[in-house]
Amino acid sequence: MPVFKLPLSGDVVQSIYPSFFSPTGGQFGLVNITVGQSSAPDVEKDVLSDVAGYGKQIGQIADALLAVVEHLESRPDHALADDPAIVAFKALMHSVATVKERHGRKACRPKRR
């Protein structure tokens, strides 16, 4: 089925950085998004611009958590396999890995479900 778009209805890509949200109301537009309060907005802005975005940070934390889970599961006394949170986490990691691989990115996929 072909994609039909009206004028001015194309894809919209917008970077959202906490620095846009100043107490003086520095953002004006049709859609304003509040990301919440930060105790150190300058640090958060610098981390996002100089180190890694939220997606990369969450991805690396998820990869590390998967390594810990799989290490614990390799022990003979483990009881994680049936935990609903672990099952949901592994399903999420499989889905994320599928999307990453589709885009040619390296992905950590759980060894077993």
C-alpha positions in Angstrom: 0.0 0.0 0.0 1.5 3.4 -1.0 2.1 6.0 1.7 0.0 9.2 1.3 1.0 12.4 3.1 -0.6 15.7 3.0 1.5 18.9 2.6 3.5 19.6 5.7 2.7 16.2 7.1 6.1 14.5 6.5 8.3 12.9 9.0 9.4 15.1 11.9 12.7 14.6 13.6 13.5 16.8 16.6 16.3 16.5 19.1 15.2 17.2 22.6 17.9 18.4 25.0 17.2 19.5 28.6 19.0 22.8 27.9 15.9 23.9 25.8 13.9 23.9 29.0 15.0 26.9 31.0 13.1 28.4 33.9 12.5 31.5 31.8 10.5 29.5 29.3 13.1 29.4 26.5 11.0 27.1 24.1 8.1 28.3 22.1 6.3 26.2 19.6 3.1 24.2 18.9 4.3 21.3 20.9 6.3 21.8 24.1 7.7 18.7 26.0 8.8 18.8 29.6 11.4 16.2 30.5 11.3 16.9 34.2 13.6 18.5 36.7 17.3 17.9 36.8 19.4 18.7 39.8 22.3 19.4 37.4 21.0 20.4 34.0 24.4 21.6 32.8 26.0 18.2 33.6 23.1 16.3 31.9 23.4 18.5 28.8 27.2 17.9 28.6 26.8 14.1 29.1 24.2 14.0 26.3 26.2 16.1 23.9 29.8 14.9 24.8 29.4 11.3 26.0 26.2 9.4 24.9 22.5 9.9 24.3 19.8 8.3 26.4 19.5 5.4 24.0 23.2 4.5 24.1 23.3 4.8 27.9 20.2 2.6 28.4 21.5 0.1 25.8 24.9 -0.3 27.6 23.1 -0.7 30.9 20.8 -3.3 29.4 23.8 -5.2 27.8 25.6 -5.2 31.2 22.4 -6.4 33.0 22.0 -9.2 30.5 25.6 -10.3 31.2 24.9 -10.4 34.9 21.6 -12.3 34.4 23.3 -14.9 32.2 26.2 -15.3 34.6 23.7 -15.9 37.5 21.7 -18.4 35.3 24.9 -20.4 34.6 25.1 -21.3 38.3 23.5 -24.6 39.4 21.5 -23.0 42.1 19.9 -20.3 40.0 16.1 -19.6 40.1 15.9 -16.8 37.6 14.5 -18.6 34.5 10.9 -18.4 35.5 10.9 -14.9 37.0 8.4 -12.8 35.0 10.7 -9.8 35.1 13.6 -11.8 33.7 11.4 -13.4 31.0 10.1 -9.9 30.0 13.6 -8.5 30.0 15.0 -11.2 27.7 12.0 -10.8 25.3 12.8 -7.1 25.2 16.5 -7.7 24.6 15.5 -10.1 21.7 13.3 -7.4 20.1 15.9 -4.7 20.5 18.6 -7.0 19.0 16.4 -7.7 16.0 16.0 -4.0 15.3 19.7 -3.3 15.8 20.7 -6.1 13.5 18.2 -4.9 10.9 20.2 -1.6 11.0 23.6 -3.3 10.8 24.4 -2.6 14.5 26.0 -4.9 17.0 23.5 -6.4 19.3 23.6 -8.5 22.5 21.0 -11.2 22.2 20.1 -13.5 25.2 21.6 -17.0 24.8 18.3 -18.6 25.9 14.8 -17.5 26.6 
